[in-house]
């Protein structure tokens, strides 16, 4: 069984500050699965089964790690690249042996041809050229890998147009927060901050609400009507992180939480039932 050493400072990394436990757990999992170069070849369903988490939790964690520059994803080929993995596996001060070089190349040969190879080569070009001639030659000679879909998606994010549902629900959230605290500093329409909110709301509808705008609206209306939740949910991103707690609060109380019947109430109910059946006057 292979082991990975995780530095104790991992949990205090500024790159993961405020990311939440589930995102840190997903990142920790990816680090331990990355082989020699930090590339994981596995379908999403397998990740979900191994981690025993819901799809929306996985998607939320992966998007956070992409946004924070920790990973790259090739969705077409079911690949994830942990960007700093190779640097920690083979630290700059250590020499990579010819046997290790062959092992790295063989690992690459066992993976689908992916644009992530180009990204990996760009990240470690000088190190590979100097210490891993076999791997460097193999990666440098790969052609026609195409572009990384997730990169194109990120490049075009600023031009991304939010759906009417996302814009409407963003307005709903802002109006509710404004009613709760008229002095709240909230984004005005047609500003970069507002567009960022609508993009995050789009993800909220797509991932947490599983594409159902009505379900998303129910959660938002419940949140802004609550006496305390607007203190904690101050943005669509906070709304996404609070999904489990909010939907849990929205559920009706189970039978065991309902107040127990007192002795007087029980006697009154028994008398009433007797009268209805004609058993007593």
Secondary structure, DSSP 8 states (H G I E B T S, - for coil): -------GGGGG-GGGTTS-HHHHHHHHHHHHH-TTTTEEE--HHHHHHHHT--HHHHHHHHHHHHHTTSEEEETTTTEEEETTHHHHHS-TTS---HHHHHHHHHHHHTS---HHHHHHHHHSHHHHHHH-HHHHHHHHT-------HHHHHHHTGGG----HHHHHHHHHHHHHHHHH-TT-----TTSHHHHHHHHHHHHIIIIISTT-HHHHHHHHHHHHHSSSHHHH--SHHHHHHTHHHHHHHHS---GGGS----HHHHHHHHHHHHHHHTS--
